[in-house]
Amino acid sequence: MKHFTNGLIVGVLGTVAAGLGALLTFKKSVVDPIEDQEQKFEENRKRAMRKSRAAHHG
């Protein structure tokens, strides 16, 4: 019974670790690039707004 319990614990921990690894990999490869792109668009929008205001107030 002791071997079964140890095996079960190791199996559960391995499954949890694999799931967390998959989630972190997904976030790093899919979510982060999208957030970076949105941040870049926001910076460009702000820059364009400042440029537009400067051009019309000169």
Backbone bond lengths (Angstrom), bond angles and torsions (degrees), N, CA, C in turn:
res aa  C-N    CA-C-N  psi(-1)  N-CA   C-N-CA  omega(-1)  CA-C   N-CA-C  phi
1 M - - - 1.440 - - 1.535 111.12 -
2 K 1.336 116.15 -31.98 1.461 120.62 -179.45 1.529 111.10 -64.64
3 H 1.314 117.09 -39.90 1.468 120.74 179.68 1.522 110.61 -66.95
4 F 1.307 116.21 -38.55 1.465 119.92 178.63 1.528 110.23 -62.98
5 T 1.322 117.65 -45.88 1.470 122.03 -179.40 1.524 110.66 -62.81
6 N 1.323 116.27 -44.83 1.468 119.32 178.58 1.523 111.01 -63.09
7 G 1.307 116.65 -42.09 1.458 120.38 178.59 1.517 111.97 -64.31
8 L 1.315 116.12 -39.94 1.463 120.29 178.65 1.524 111.09 -64.14
9 I 1.320 116.03 -43.95 1.470 120.01 179.66 1.526 110.59 -63.75
10 V 1.314 116.81 -45.15 1.466 120.57 179.25 1.529 110.31 -63.51
11 G 1.308 117.39 -40.43 1.462 120.99 179.10 1.510 112.41 -64.92
12 V 1.322 116.92 -43.65 1.461 120.74 178.79 1.519 110.24 -64.42
13 L 1.323 117.49 -45.86 1.472 120.47 178.95 1.533 111.33 -62.32
14 G 1.314 116.96 -39.65 1.467 120.15 177.55 1.512 112.09 -64.44
15 T 1.320 116.66 -40.59 1.464 120.70 178.80 1.525 110.96 -65.59
16 V 1.321 116.68 -43.47 1.464 120.61 178.34 1.532 110.45 -63.11
17 A 1.324 116.92 -42.92 1.468 120.47 179.33 1.525 110.98 -63.62
18 A 1.322 117.52 -40.03 1.467 120.63 178.97 1.534 110.40 -66.32
19 G 1.313 116.87 -39.85 1.471 120.40 177.98 1.513 111.77 -64.00
20 L 1.330 116.91 -44.56 1.463 119.88 178.12 1.525 111.45 -63.94
21 G 1.319 116.33 -39.46 1.463 119.83 177.41 1.520 111.74 -62.34
22 A 1.330 116.38 -40.79 1.463 120.04 178.75 1.527 111.05 -65.61
23 L 1.330 117.13 -41.52 1.466 120.08 178.81 1.527 111.79 -64.19
24 L 1.325 116.73 -43.17 1.459 119.66 179.60 1.528 111.33 -65.78
25 T 1.321 116.61 -39.14 1.463 120.40 177.82 1.522 110.82 -64.15
26 F 1.327 116.75 -42.79 1.468 120.86 177.96 1.521 110.69 -61.46
27 K 1.321 117.02 -45.30 1.465 120.38 -179.91 1.523 110.80 -61.78
28 K 1.321 115.68 -44.02 1.464 120.01 -177.46 1.524 112.17 -67.25
29 S 1.327 117.86 -36.52 1.465 120.30 -174.20 1.522 113.46 -94.28
30 V 1.344 119.29 -20.00 1.461 120.70 -176.37 1.526 112.03 -117.52
31 V 1.308 117.58 -51.95 1.461 121.43 -172.07 1.523 111.75 -74.24
32 D 1.311 118.16 -47.19 1.463 121.06 -177.41 1.532 112.96 -60.52
33 P 1.346 120.67 -44.46 1.462 118.87 177.40 1.530 112.82 -61.95
34 I 1.319 117.93 -35.16 1.464 120.61 178.22 1.524 110.03 -66.53
35 E 1.330 117.19 -43.35 1.459 120.46 178.42 1.527 111.30 -64.51
36 D 1.329 117.33 -39.72 1.460 120.61 177.70 1.524 110.91 -62.96
37 Q 1.331 116.74 -41.11 1.454 120.92 179.49 1.529 110.49 -65.99
38 E 1.317 118.24 -41.20 1.460 121.04 178.34 1.523 110.67 -64.12
39 Q 1.320 116.78 -39.93 1.463 120.77 178.32 1.532 110.14 -64.33
40 K 1.314 117.14 -40.28 1.467 120.80 179.18 1.527 110.95 -64.82
41 F 1.347 116.95 -41.95 1.464 120.45 177.26 1.523 110.92 -62.39
42 E 1.324 117.01 -39.93 1.465 121.13 179.50 1.527 110.61 -64.21
43 E 1.338 117.28 -43.37 1.463 120.82 177.68 1.523 110.83 -62.62
44 N 1.330 118.05 -42.37 1.459 121.33 178.99 1.527 111.39 -64.91
45 R 1.345 116.79 -37.42 1.453 120.50 178.75 1.532 110.24 -64.84
46 K 1.327 116.63 -43.59 1.469 120.47 178.50 1.523 110.81 -63.68
47 R 1.328 116.19 -42.46 1.459 121.17 -179.93 1.535 110.46 -63.05
48 A 1.333 116.56 -42.22 1.458 120.57 179.54 1.524 111.13 -65.93
49 M 1.332 116.90 -37.64 1.464 120.56 178.83 1.523 110.75 -65.10
50 R 1.332 117.25 -43.44 1.468 120.22 177.49 1.521 111.14 -63.35
51 K 1.310 116.33 -41.70 1.469 121.04 -179.62 1.533 110.19 -64.81
52 S 1.320 116.09 -41.51 1.465 120.48 179.21 1.507 111.15 -63.43
53 R 1.308 117.92 -44.36 1.457 121.30 179.51 1.515 110.81 -64.96
54 A 1.317 118.06 -40.12 1.461 121.70 -179.82 1.533 110.60 -66.29
55 A 1.311 117.75 -34.95 1.466 121.19 -178.11 1.531 110.72 -71.66
56 H 1.311 117.81 -30.20 1.468 120.48 -175.46 1.528 112.49 -95.73
57 H 1.318 118.14 -3.31 1.447 120.91 -179.90 1.513 110.99 -116.01
58 G 1.283 118.39 18.54 1.456 121.20 -175.18 1.433 112.40 -103.96
